[in-house]
Amino acid sequence: MVLHPKTKVRVAGQEVTFCCKASGTPVPKKYYWYHNGTLLERKVHRYGSRLVLRGLAPEQAGTYHCKASTEAGAIKSAPAQLTVLAQGQQSCKPEPEPSLVELPSECPQDATGSRYYNVGRCPPAPCAGSLADQSGCGAEAGRCCGVRRMEMREIPCAGSLLPVKVVAECGCGPCAQPRVLVQGRVTAADTGEPLRFGQIFLGGRKVGFTGYKGSFTIEVPPDTQRLVARFVDRQQRFVDAIKVLPFNRRGGAIYQEVKMLRKKEPVDLDSSRSNAIPLGEASGREPVGELILPAGTFLRPSGEVFGGTVKASVTFLDPRDMATASAASSDLSFVNAEGEIVPLRTYGMFAVDFREGESGAVLQTGPVEVRMDAGQVQMPEHLQKMKLWSLNPETGLWEEEGDLRPAGGSRGKREERTFLVGNLEVRERRLFNLDVPEDRRCFVKVRAYSNEKFNPYEQLEGVVISLINLEPQPGYPANPRAWGRFDSVVTGPNGACLPAFCDGQRPDAYSAYVTATMGGEELEAAASSPKLNPNIIGVSQPYLGKLGYRRLDHDDPNLKKTAFQINVAKPDPNNVDETNGPIYPYRSLEECEKAPVSANHLRFYRVEVDRYEYNVVPFKESDVTSWTGDYLSWWPNPQEFRACFIKVQIMGPQEYMVRSRNVGGSHPRTRGQLYGLRDIRSVRDMLLENTSGACVEFKCSGMLFDQSLVDRTLVSIIPQGSCRRTSINSLLREYLSRHPPVAESNHTAAFTMLAPVDPLGHNYGIYTVTDQNPRLAKEIAIGRCFDGTSDGFSREMKADAGTAVTFTCQERPVGRESFFQRLLTAPAEA
């Protein structure tokens, strides 16, 4: 399916056009349209690949999808939502929805003991189309609900007024068109060496190369539903990696680590004799099966039989080895007869590479036999359904090559074994799979939060949640026999629903291993020990007990806290305790996606190291569409985010909070006005006594959102404690004096500068990174700052490397206020 119908909003009486288009051999000519799953009559609507509905009535609202079919098969489109508004009904209410931000610690709590303030938000919902864009299949210049007007408020906080901009009114305007990106790194699954200058293909089109360190950036084409990328090693050391990459439709960048499987060393075969190659004999296990290559089966692409020595490399990906799941190709899906994309459960996949011994030219084969040991299949119902599949590298979908049928015992010492036998021919396709279509399917609801308070309004979007299906050893749920498939989904404003295999009869027939990452950083899962707490995990008893939730460190506190495992117990529709999530039947995807935050769900959270951020113009970094164009916006450009950090060294007996206060410095519209605050606790240097370091974010200097004048941000760095400034980096001081105006920095307990416009680097103690994803820009800059270099990355603080300013702090006498405290209680005097 190359064109999917798009979601539309219309007023009753208007008309709407939905379009779809499929490609294939032969070219699909027959299209069917469905409304809420019911086939629309072709005679009534006279549709082909486009469906036109005139004089819309409210009952025509709902979901629409199309299906294309030929004698080769069928494919369904993604569903599109049609909203039909009554005459005079507004699709964008002027009153904003509630949205809370946390105020700084010095601000008083309200009557309920909360320091949260409602700044409002406009839901990014589509608005009704105008008469001009009702027909045609081109891209509608859509209109969306957004901020029409903001108001400045002032909140009394510890003797001063804190400015905050709140949404006063919402209205329809042009939709934001954020860039959608996937970034990441391609490395070897075994050694971690990067894929240098590897080729990247989308479909059959080459779109670029990986960098020297294996890094890549892919811009996701508009209207993409499934992003299938192929990574090719030009030196042929690795098997081509075909990956279905998750992305965030709402814009911004998602970070993905891609693992490539090293090709097995080739063996020499005599093509005039029959040969057998074992599949999966590694690590002392019995092979899963074998590939039987009869005499005379090797062919040149012209069809001529090849008679010499063959260099044969068959690389088997063994699902009995848990470490191989990340290196598997595609997302283990196929298209069924109805045109739906449905999942497979793998018993092993293998990549073949046959070449002429002399010239290295690629060879094909006639029919070869694949034999699979039936003793490796523990679920008896799977023996009847086992098939051979090959991977279509352009769609990332597996296509059936043939069935595997039971046959007699093998030769020699393995007489007593039963084998499943099938045939395939090696032509253009090189990647094959021993798989079963598995129809016992569910969805698992997972949410990610910005900290372990699990506040509903502090959920994170753009987090990649990955779920690996495991087949546990009977009676040993923590010790899986094999993995069966994996899926990755990106969290939206209401979490993520991940497909998983499940079982209604035996809760532990399938288990799931779940992880979450954001910009390459792993999030922590809710704790399961010393005892299961339903309020922390997010699932009520008794269902929680049936799921057997265990975080990775459940039995061993030395293990990481970044994953959990559950039994995927299919919910019993007759048991009221199991009808509220976190596992949903496969047909209840919509219920899972729209479930309220009060419903059962599983949780991850970001580990915040005493970090606090306040923006005068509110912005959710995990949702790029929440950006508002304003002179006081911390990030002036929603297409490109520049993160700036200054490294502070602190000589003192403990760790200290350090604040950056960021005010307009040189721009006439913002001079003296607050942009935002950042608080961070310094991190101890493990090698230096009484020394810690802090990487403090500040607002970069540069153009404001109107792109007409540069503002040099006035940045004040203030440690919280009895501290005095003892040194400033000489290169930074010289730079600031050569680029006037020079900020007054006459108070010894703080450091003030008009921030540099240039990205200076570690020699100055300033770290600047630009990226399309604000969180990723910050993570990279923090890694460099900790390391004290302009291109390194560290999670261990090196407090004496690449610093901008040094403070010496001491324990102050009891009863004496620090400068920081005086600044809060009597700012004018201080």
N, C-alpha and C positions, 0 to 999 in steps of 0.2 A: 504494500500500500504506500504510494508515493505522495498522495495528497489526502489529508484527513479533513472531515468537516470541522468547522470552527464554532465555538460557543457564541451565541448571539442573544441580544436583548431587543425586543420590539414592543411597540404599543399595539393593543388590539385594533384590528382593521388594516394594519400595515402588511407588507409582504416580506418574505424571507427566502433566501436561496442558500442551500447547502450543496457543497461540491465534494466529490472524492474521485480519486484516480488510482488504479492499480497497474502494475507492470508485470510482465511474465511472458512465457513462451508456451503456447501461442498467446498473442495479445488479448487480454480480457476485454470482452465486449458486453457481457451481461452483468448488470448491476441490480441489486435489490436494496430497498430502503426500509428501515424499521423505526417505529416510534414506540418507545418504552418496551422494546423487545418484540413488538407485534409487527408482522410484515404488512407494509402499506400496499394497497392494490395498484398495480401498474396502470390498469385501464383508467382508474379515477385520476391519478396524479400525473400520468404521462411522463414518467421520469426515465432518465438514463443515468449517466454519471452525475447529473445535477438534479436536485429536487427543489421545486419552487412551490411555496405555499402562499396563496393570496388570501386577503381578507381574514387575517388571523383571529381566532377565537381563543379565550383563556384555556379551554380544554386541550388545545394543541401544544401547550407547554410540555416540557419533559425532555427526555434524551432521544437523540436521533443518531443512528449509525448506518453505514452502508456495508454491503457484502458484494465482492466481485467474485465471479467463478468462471472456470473453463473446464475442459475435460481433464486438465492437469491438477485441478484442486480448487480451493477457495481461500479467501482471506477477508477478515473483517477489519473495518476501520475502528479507530478509537471513538468513543461516544462524544457527541457534542450536546451541550445543554441549551435549550431554548427557553427563555423567560418571556412570558407575555404579560405586559402591564396593562391594567385597566386605564381607560382615558383619564388623564389628569393625575395618575399615580406616579410618584417620583421613584426612580431607581436609585437615586443617591439622596438620602435624607440630609437636610442641612445640619441637623444636630450631630456632632461627632460622637463616636462610640467612646466608652471609657478606656483609658490607657494610663497605667501608673508608672511613674519613675521614682527611684529612691533618692531622697534628698541627702546632703552631706550630714555627717554624724553630729555636727554642732547645731543643726536645726532642731527646734523643739518638736516633740511628738504631738500628734493631734489627740483628741479626746479618747480615741480607741487605742492609743499607744503605738500608732503607726507613723513612720516617717515617709510614707509614700504620698505622692501628690498626683492628682489626675490631670494630665496634659492633653487628653483627647487624641483620637486618631480617626482618619477617614478610611473605611474599608476599601481596598482597591478593586471594587466590583465594577463590571462593565456597565456603561450607560446605554440607553436606547439609541439605536442607529438613526441617522437622519435619512430623509427620503433619497438623498443622493447616493448613499452606499448600500441600497437594499438589494440590488441585483448584482450579478457578476461574481466571478470566482477569484478576483484579484484580492490582494491584502486590503481589508477594510482599514481606513485610517481611524481605528477605534477610538471611542471616547470612554473615559473611566472616571470613577469617583475619586476626588482628590481634595487637597486643602485649597480652599478659596481665600480664607482670611485667618491670620493669626493675631493674637493679642499678647502684649507684654504684661506680666504680673510681677509683683515683688513680694518675697516671702521673708519675714523677719527671722534672721538666724544669728544668734550670739552677738547682738549689738550692731549688726549691719543688715542690709537688705540684699537678698539673693535674687537676681533676675531670672525669670523663666518664661519662655514663650509657649503659649497654649493654643490649640486649634480652636478657633471661634466658630468657623463655618465651613461646611463641605459643599462641593459642587462638582458638576461635570466639566471635564477638560480633556485635552489630548492625553492618551495613555502614555505612560513612561515606556521607553523602548530600551530596557537595560540589555547590555551584552550578556550572553550566556556562555560561560567558559568551563572547560574541564582542564585542570592543570595537574601535573604530577610528575612521577619519575618512573622510568622503566629499568628494572634491575634483574639480575639472574636470581632464580629462586634458591640456588644452592650456595653461591658465594657472595651475593649482593653486589657483584661488579656491575657498573652501569652499562646500558646499551648505548654506545656512543654513535651518534649520527645514523641511527636506525631510521628506516623509512616509515611514514605513517600514512595509511590509506583510510578514507571514508568511502564505503561502497567500493567501486573500482577506481576511485579518483585519489591520486597522491596529493596530500595536503601539507606535507612538510617533513621535517626530520626531528629526531631527538637531539638534545644538546650534548656537550662533552660529558656532563655529569648524568646523562640519561633523562634530563628534564624535558617536558613538552607542554605546550598549550594548544588546545583545540577550541576554535570558536564554533559553537553548536549552530548549525544552519537553522533558520526559522522553520517552524512547524515540524521539527523533528519529534518523533514519538519514542523511537529506540535509537540510541547513538551506538553504532557498531564501528569500532576502530580496529584496524589490523596493523600490528607492529612487526616489521620485518628486519631481521639482522642480515645486512648485506654480506657478511662474512660467513653466513650459514652455520654459525656455532649453535644457534638456538632455534627451536621450533617456532614458527610464526605464532604470535599471540593474538588471538581474535577475541576482543573484549566488548561486552555490552556495558558501557560506562554510564553510571547514574549522573544526572545533572539537575540543576535547580531552575525550573521553568521561569521562576520569578526574577531571575537575573543573578549576576555575581558569579564567582568561580567556586567550583567544587574540586577538592584535592584528592587524587587517587594514586596509590602505589600499585604499579603493574609489575607482576612477576613473570619472567620468561623461563621456560623449561629448557635445560641444556640438552642438545641432541645426544643420543647414545652413540658411542664410538662405533663406526661401521665395521661389519665383519665381511670377509670375502666369501662369496657363494659361487659354486659351480652351477651355471644356469642349465647345464644339460642333465643335472640330477635333481631329484626331489629334495627339498630342504624344509626344516621345521625351525621356527624361531619362537622361543617361549615368551609369553606376555606376563610380566610381573613376577619375576623370580627373585627380585631383590630382597635384601635383609632377611634371608633365610626362610622366607615363606614359600609355600607351594605356589607355583604359577596359577594365575587366574585362568589361563588358557594358552593356546599356541596358534601360530599362523603357519599353515601348511602351503608351501609354494611348490606346485608340481613341476616336473622337468619341462623345459620349453615354454614356461609361462611369461618370461620377460620379453617385452616388445619395445621397439623404438616407436616414437610418436607417429611415424609413417605407417605403423602396423606390421613392419618386418620383424620376424622373430630374432632376438639377440642371442648369440651363442657363446659369449666369452665369460670372463669373471665379472661378477656383480658386487659392488660395494653396497651393502644393505645396512641401513640404520633404522631400527624400529624402536621408538621411544614410547614407553608405556607409562601412563599416569595412573598410579595405583591408589584407589580411594581407601584402601586399608591403612594407608599412611596419612595421618591427619595433616601433616605439614604440606601435602600436595594441593590442598583445596584452593589456595590462593593462586596457583599456577594454571588452573584448569581453564580451557578456552570457552568462550561464550557464556550464556547463562542457562544452558541445559533446557532449552525449550524447543517445541516443534509446533507446526500448524496442523490441527486435526481436520477431519472432513468438513466440519462446520465453519472452518475459517478462523477458529479461535486459537490464540497462542497459549499452549498449555505445557506444564512442566514434565520433565523426564527425571528418573532416578538412575544415576550411573553406577555401573559395576566395573568401570574402567574405560579409558580412552587411549588410543594409540596413534602416533604420527609416524608415517612411513616415508622413507627417502631411499629410493633405489637409483644407483648411478652406474654408468659403464666404468669398469675398473681402470681403463686406459685414459679415456678422454674426460671423464667426469660428467658426460651428458646425462640428462635425466631420462629414466626409463619408466614405462608403464607396465601393467601386467594384464594377462587374461584372467580367467576365473581363478581365485585363490580361496582356500578353505579357512574359515575361522572356527576353532574349537574352543568351547568354554566349559570349564569344570563345573558341573551342576552342583557339586558339593560346596561351592563358594556362595551359593544362593540360599540364605537362611529363611526367606519368606516364601513358602511353597507356592503361593498364588503368583509369584513373579516368574516361575519357571515356564508357565504357559504363555507369558506375554513378552518374553525377551526378544529384542530385535537388534539388528545391526543398522547403524546410522552413519551418515557422513555429514560433515559441516559445510554449509554454504557460506563462504567467507565474506560475501557481500551483505547478506541479511543477518548473519550470526545465528541462523536457525538450523537445527538438525533435520535432515531429510532421510526417509527410510530407504535403506539399501536392500533389506530382506529380513525374513524371520530366522530365528535360531531354533532348530528342531532337535528333540532328544535323539541320541544315537548310541550305539553300543560302546563297550569299554575300549580304552586306547591300547596301544601296543605294550609289550613287555611287562614290567613290574606294575603297571597301572591297570591291569586287566579289569579289576573290579569297579572301576570308576565309570560313571555315566557322563557323557559330554553332550552339550548343546552345539549343534553344527550348523553353520551358515556359509554362504558364499558372497564374495564381492570382487569387483574388478578395480584396480588402481588406475585411474585416468588423471584428470586435472586435480581432483580432490585428494588431499593427503592426510586428512584427519578423520578418524573413525571412532565409533563409540559402541559399547555394549550396554544397552539401556532398556528400561521398562517405563511405559507411560503409567504414572501413578495418579489415581483419581481420588485418593484420600487426602483432601487438601483443606487447609484453613488459612486464616490470616492472624497475625500476632500484632497487637497494638503496642507501640513503643513511643515514648516521648523523651526529649532531651531538655535539660534545664541549665540555667546559667550558674546555679550553685545548689548545695544540698538542702536548701530550705524548701525546694520544690514548689515555689509560688507559681500558680497558673499563668500569671502575666509575665513570668521570667523564663518562658520557653525559648529554646534556640531553634532557629530555622537553618537549613543548609548543612545539617549534620548527616554524614553518611552512616546509616545503620546497616550492618551486614549480618546475615543469618546463615549459618551452615547447618544443614540437616544431618543429623547423625543417626546411625542405627546402633543402639546400645547393646552391650552384652547382656543377655537375660540375667536379671538379679544384680547387675553391676551398672547402674545408670551413669556413674561418673566415668566409666571405662568403655568408650565406644568401640564397636567392631570396625566400623567404616563410616565415611561420610557419603551422602547421597546426592546433594546438590547445594547450591548456595545462591543467595539473592542479596542485592544491595538496593536500598531505597533512601531517598533524601527527605529529611523531615521538612514539613511545611508548617504553617501557623497552627495546625492541629495535630502535630506529631506525624507518625508514619505507620503504615500497615504493611507488614512483610509476609509474603506467601511462605507457607511451610507445610510439610507433610504432617498429617495427624492421624490418630486412630481413636475410634469410639469405644472399641472393645477393651483394648489394652492401653492404658494411659502412657506406659513407657515403651510402646512399640517404636516410636520415633522421639528423639529429643532434639533440641536446637541449641546451638552455641552462638551467642549474640555479642557483637562488639559495636562500638561507635567511635568515629573519628571526625575531627573538624580541622581542616587546614593542616593535616598531618599529625595533629595532637590527639592522643587517645583520651576519651572521657571515662570517668569511673562509673561503675554500676552500683545500684543501691545494695547496701551490705546485707548478708544473710546470716552472719554470726555476731555475737554469741547466740542470739535466738532470732527466729523469723519475726519481724515486726511488720504487720500488714500496712501500717500507716507510712512506713519508710519505703517499702517495696512497691506499694501502690495497688496491691491486690488483696481483696478481703478473704478471710477463711470462710468455709473449708476448702474452697477451690485452690487457694495458695498451696495447701498441703498436697493436693492431688498433682499440682504442677511440679512439685519437688524443686523449687527455686534454690539454686546454689550459686553464689558468686565464686569466682576462680580461687579466692583465698579462703574458702569456707573451712577446709581442713588444715591448711598450711598458711599461716599469716605472712610467710615470706614471698608467697606468689603475688602476681599483679592483681589489681582490683578492677581491671578494665574489661571484664567479660563476665557473663553469667550463662548458666545452662538451665533449661527447663525440660520437663516432659511435655510434649505437645499433645495434651489430652483434649480430644475433640469435645466441645461443650455438649452436655445432655440437654436437649430442648425442654425436657420435662422437669428439669431441676432449676428452680428459680435462682439459685446461687451461681449458676454457670451461664446466665443469659446476659451478663453485663460486662463482657470482656474478661481478660485481655485476649482470649482466643475467640475468633469468630468463624462460623462456617463459611466455606468458600463463596457461597451465593450471597453472603451478607457483607460484601466489600463496602457498599455505600454506608451501611450502619457503622462499620468500623471507622471509616474515614470521617464521619460526622459525629462520632461519639463525643459527649461532653467530657471535659477534663475531670469531672467527678466520677466517671465510669472507671472500672478497673483498667490499669495499664502498667507496663513495665518501664523502668526509669534508668536514665543515665544523667550524670551531672558533670559540669566542668569544675575542676579543682581550682578555686580562686585563691591565690596566695595574698590574702589581705589586700585586695585590689579594689579600688572604687573609682568610678568614672561618672562625671556629671557634665551634660551638655545643656547649654541654655536653650538651644533649639533641639528638641528631642529627636533622636534617630536610633533605630534598631539596627545594629551592624549586621545581624543575621538576615535582615530583610531589606534589600537595597531599595525596594519600592517605597519604603517609609521615608525616604529622603525628601526634604523640603528646601526649595531654593530661598535662602535668606542671607542677609549680610553677616549674621552671627552664626551661620552653620559651621560646625567644626570641620566638616569635609566639604569644600566648596564645589566639588565636581563628582556627580554620582557615577561617572564612567571610569574614573581613575582615582585611586585612593593613595595618598602619600602619607606615610606614617613617619613621625620624627621622634627620636628618643635622645635623652642626654644621660650620660653615665656619671653617677655621683659616688664618690668614695667616702665612707664614714669611719673615722677612727673612734672607737668607743666600745664599752663592755657589752652592749646588747644590740638587738636589731631595732631600727627606728622607722617610723612612718615618715615618708617624704612626700610633700605636696608640690604640684606645679599649678600655678595660677596663671591663666592665659587670657590676656586682655588685648583689645585692639591697640596697635602701637603707632602706625603712621597713616592709616587710611582715614580720610575725613569723616566717613560714615560710621566708623566703629571705634575711633580713638577713645580709649578709656572705658569701653564697654566690655563686659565679661563674655568670653566664648565658652569657657568651661573649666572644670577642675579635674585633676588626676591625683589620686593618693595611691602610694605603693609602699609596702614594707621592704626595707633593705634585706638582703640575703647574705648570710655569713659566708666569708671566704674560708674554706676548710683548711687552707695551707697557711693562712696568716692569722696571728693572734690579735684579738680585739679589733678586727677589721671586717666591715661588711660593705656591700655595694648595692646601689639601687639603679635600675634602668627606668627612668621616669619619662612618660610620654609628654610631649608638649605639642601645641598646635603649630604646624609648619607655617612659615611665612610664604607668601605667594599671592596670586590673584584671588580675589573673592569671587562669589558665584557669578557676578555680572561680567567677569573676565575683562575689566577695563583698567583697574588700578591694583598695584601690589600693596599688601599690608605686611609690615614687619611686626609680627606678634610680639607684644611685651610679655616676656615669660619670667615669672619669679619662682625660684626653687627654694622651698622652705622646709628644712627637717623639723620634726616635732620632738623637741627636747631641748636641753641646755647645750646648744651647739653654736660654734663659731666657725666662720669660713677661714680656712688656713692656707689654701692655695687655689689658683686658677690655672688651667692648662695655658702655657705661654703662647702656643700657636693660636688658640681660640681668642685669647686676650688681644693678640696682635691683629687678628682678622677683624674683630669687633671695632678696634680703634681705627682701622683703615676703611671701615664701612659705616660712616656716621649715619644718623645720630647715635651717640653712645648713651645707653640707659644709665641712669644714676644707680649705682650699686653700693650705696654708702652704708647700708646696715650690715654689720658683720655676721648676723645670724641668718642671712639669706644671700642668694645670688640672683641678680636680675640682668637680663639681656634683651636687646631687640633681636629676635631670632634670625640667624643667617638665612639668606635666600638660597645660597648654594648648598648642595648636598656634600658636606665637608668630609665625613669619614672618621675612622677610629683615631687618627693622629690628633684630632681636635676633641675627641670624646663625644661626637655627635653622630647619630646613626639614622640614615634615611633610606626607606624602601618604598617603591611605588608598585602597586598591584591593582588588579581589577576587583580584588576581594579585600575589604578593610582588615578583617581578622588575620588573613594570611600575611598581609603587609606587616602587621604588628608582630606576628609570631616570628617572622624572618628577622625583623629588626631587633627584637628582644634576644634572639639566639646569637646574633652578631655582637650585640652589646654585652651580653654575659661573657662571650669569648674575648671581647676586646679587640676584634679584628673586623675588617670590612667585607670579608667573604667567608668567614668560618661560621660555626654554629655550635653552641654549647648550652647545656642546662645546668652547668656548675659555674657559680660566680667566680670570676677572676678579677677581684676588686681593684688590683693595682695596674691592670692593663687597659689602655685606651680610655682613661677617665678625663672628664672635663673640669670637675671642681671637687675639692676635698673639704670636708667639715670635720672638726674634732668635737666630739660630744662627751659630756661627763654627767654622772648622776648629780642632779642639783640638790641643794639643801632642802630639807622638808619645808613645805609652806611657801616656797618661792616659785612663782609662775614662770614657765618658759616663755620665750618670745612668741612661739606659736600660740600658746594659751592667751597671751596678752593681745595678739592679733585678732583672736576670736572674740574676746570679751570687750576690748576697747580699741577698735581698729584705728580710729583717728589719732588717738594718743600714741599708739604703737608706731 
